[in-house]
Amino acid sequence: MNAIIRRLRKLEEHVAPKRDERDRLNPADVLRQRVCRRQAAETGRPYEELLRESVMEAKAFWASYDGERSIVDILRSRYQRRGRAQATQTTKIASDNV
């Protein structure tokens, strides 16, 4: 059992996202920033606001994650949540216009 725990700890240390000695961002942070910049350009909203929302959404997702789903289920769940959030906003905007 100790061998398995030791191996898992080594894998976590190796795979876990880290910043290097020059404090560069990990690939997920770089991708998040690119997506937020593109959305800011398309929607005219401030980049910082979109980035903050994206980070908060990711934290909320991982806080509610129970750890017993496959990668496919994680991605499916994330897209379903976004779809529901967009539908709620569309409904709210439509009801405000009436």
MODELLER restraints for C-alpha pairs under 7 A, 6 or more apart:
rsr = mdl.restraints
at = mdl.atoms
rsr.add(forms.Gaussian(group=physical.xy_distance, feature=features.Distance(at['CA:17:A'], at['CA:26:A']), mean=6.18, stdev=0.5))
rsr.add(forms.Gaussian(group=physical.xy_distance, feature=features.Distance(at['CA:18:A'], at['CA:26:A']), mean=6.47, stdev=0.5))
rsr.add(forms.Gaussian(group=physical.xy_distance, feature=features.Distance(at['CA:19:A'], at['CA:25:A']), mean=5.83, stdev=0.5))
rsr.add(forms.Gaussian(group=physical.xy_distance, feature=features.Distance(at['CA:19:A'], at['CA:26:A']), mean=6.22, stdev=0.5))
rsr.add(forms.Gaussian(group=physical.xy_distance, feature=features.Distance(at['CA:33:A'], at['CA:51:A']), mean=6.63, stdev=0.5))
rsr.add(forms.Gaussian(group=physical.xy_distance, feature=features.Distance(at['CA:36:A'], at['CA:47:A']), mean=6.19, stdev=0.5))
rsr.add(forms.Gaussian(group=physical.xy_distance, feature=features.Distance(at['CA:36:A'], at['CA:50:A']), mean=5.75, stdev=0.5))
rsr.add(forms.Gaussian(group=physical.xy_distance, feature=features.Distance(at['CA:36:A'], at['CA:51:A']), mean=5.70, stdev=0.5))
rsr.add(forms.Gaussian(group=physical.xy_distance, feature=features.Distance(at['CA:37:A'], at['CA:47:A']), mean=5.79, stdev=0.5))
rsr.add(forms.Gaussian(group=physical.xy_distance, feature=features.Distance(at['CA:40:A'], at['CA:46:A']), mean=5.88, stdev=0.5))
rsr.add(forms.Gaussian(group=physical.xy_distance, feature=features.Distance(at['CA:40:A'], at['CA:47:A']), mean=5.21, stdev=0.5))
